[in-house]
Amino acid sequence: MRSSRKTYDPPLLTGPSPTSKSWKPYILPGAALGVFGGLILFLHYNDERRAIPKGQGEKFERSAIQGPIIGGPFSLFDTEGRLVTERNLLGSWVLLYFGYTSSPDVGPAEVQKMAKTIDILGSKQDHHKILPVFVTIDPQRDTPSQLRAYLKEFDPRIMGLTGPVAAVRQMTQEYRVYFKKVDEEGGDYLVESSHNMYLVNPNMQVVRCFGVEYSGEELADAIVKELKKVET
């Protein structure tokens, strides 16, 4: 039976007495929890203040849909040994391909397709001008002179870029290009790569990525459609 006398029962704790200094482990988490709760309320208030009204966040929403940015700064050399950076290509539409001169099959076919695409675009009534750029993924063997001789066999209008291994690797990372040495035998080897072509606008922003399944005619048609989007 409960006592009729008015008492104040202490909390049922198995720990030390209330006067013990060892209460600090209980008090500090409670205080921290209170501070954390206040911080959540403060952040929530700030989020509401910074919330973009419906219809005013179009730019942000579009960039989120496009995914990660492809492309970035680079510093390489052309076939004449001149320094070329992304700033040198500003103002031009660029068709960009990453390959290497020792590629036995896919590489030459892609460079040939690039040359054919440029011919088709130049023959159209609007005379769409696209700058074709070939970036080597094998700078150890693709010197400026080697690149110059190789690209001359396809189309001398194609700009070839090479440079130190670190500089080439940085650019391939910026453009999300996969490549890896395989079948190494002595000093000889092949290079696996993604074989993508990029259409880059005059602001050096990638607007389309094309795989090996595109023919020269299909590639030219797709590029024209992208150019017309800007013109309209």
C-alpha angles and dihedrals in degrees: 000000000000119000116250090219114103109248138163110228114211119236114276099252126151093203130092126306119284091252093057119107088227089083088083092086088060097042098048096054089049092052091046090050090053092051091047091051091051090050091053091052091048093050092046089053091050092048090054091050092049096043112125113233115242112277095023098081099067096121094051094045092050094051090049091054093050091060127211119002114255118208136029145166121329139171118205140140130253126224091276093055095254120143113251125188133173088267091066090061097049112120095031134092106238132201103203127196131176115209144119135245096237094059107128102207125347095044098057091044091054094048089049089051090050091053092048092049091053090050092051093048092048092050094055120101093250092051095221109205117214125173110224113213126188116197116192121228090194104061092158090072102019104079119173091262092048091050092047093053092045098049092044088067090061107029129330089214091072111100113222121208130192138149145143116343092247092052093049092047091051092054093047089052091051090053095041092241117165119213136155137173113247138175093025112188115170108308093339125090145146127234124224114211143162094251094211125156121213128208107213123192125223089270090060092250119140109238101170139017120206128198130208091269091079119094122214091260093048092047092051092049092049091050092050090053090053092049092050091053088063095043094053 
